[in-house]
Amino acid sequence: MVPSIEEHGQNEHHNGVLFLVRTIVNAFQKVVAADCDRARALAVEWRAWLGRLGPRLSLRAMRDAAAFAADETLDFMLELEETDFWVIRREFALVVRDRVSDASSDVVATIEERIRISGKAYYEKYSIEEGQVDWRERASVHHIVKSEAPEKFPLEVLDLLWLVFGLGGASSHDMGKVLDRLVAADPTIEVDRRFQSLEHRTTRYS
């Protein structure tokens, strides 16, 4: 099991394949500097590995602007199989943080559209029992509420919330809960204009 491709406290007490993964990640920039074409070819090969480790490594590699253009990176995200698109969370959020600002508006819009539209289809596979509140419409935020992501990765969660619910986006009943946890984890987030916009909308429409 590899909790985080990045060096992170989550990896404490894990070993085995984790050390190989960390070696690959640490060596990638050196390979880019020595032979960028070879580095790109390796990252593309990882995408075809069985399981999610390969795509996760590819996403990590594609954050390197010296090897991949922003649009290439986001195009790869769009090519992810539906379950991978929703289950690979940390690497997804870090790509959003590092590459979206350099990507073309058309590609970013396509990512936003997939998040908003495919999320409903993905969570429709979960059945709702009679009398149970249908949580699936707000599943993307609901999933964050149930996880430790706001405490462990507050900036990445804010990036993702802004991508999904930013200007012109919808709101969510769970948004306020997530925003409170982000501030508790990192008080400096409170001065971020994106946070303020999301908080204002949550307060206004709650």
ABEGO torsion letter per residue (X at the ends): XBABABBBAAABGBBEAAAAAAAAAAAAAAAAAABAAAAAAAAAAAAABBEAAAAAAAAAAAABAAABBAAAAAAAAAABBAAAAAABAAAAAAAAAAAAAABBAAAAAAAAAAAAAAAAAAAAABBBBBGBBBAAAAAAAAAAAABAAAAABAAAAAAAAAAAABBGBBBBAAAAAAAAAAAAABAAAAABAAAAAAAAAAAAAX
